[in-house]
Amino acid sequence: LEPVEKLARITHAPVTLMYVAMEPVLGVWQDFEAPRRLDRIADRLRERGVVVSTRVATGINAASSLRDAFRESRFDMMAMTTHGAGGLRRMWMGSVADTVVRSASKPVLILRPRTPLKEAL
């Protein structure tokens, strides 16, 4: 999140941290920790002077949920991380980042995290 934090501080832009969870299976949501993880990250950014809000969305897939949020919002830009899946996995499942970039009408910053998000917390 360092590049996002720097951009937000330079431009005085607010940041919305968003996590997309898959639709609940049989009415049971699978990732109960997501809101708490986002809140911890948001608190750290707030301590550094960044205006932050959080949003947890559910959808049938991450790409469509992110694409819809980008279209329906007043966001000027989206930054997202990617695991950089390649080969057969990408061919079979597609790339969330690729799908979002190709459908976006606004700038998208793609980052590959040095440390997976869950480990960084």
Buried (B, 14 or more C-beta within 10 A) or exposed (E): BEEBBEBBBEEEBEBBBBBBBBEEEEEEEEBEEBBEBBEEBBEBBEEEEBEBEBEBBBBEBBBBBBBBBBEEEEBEBBBBBBEEBEEEEEEEEEBBBBBBBEBBEEEBEBBEEEEEEEEEE
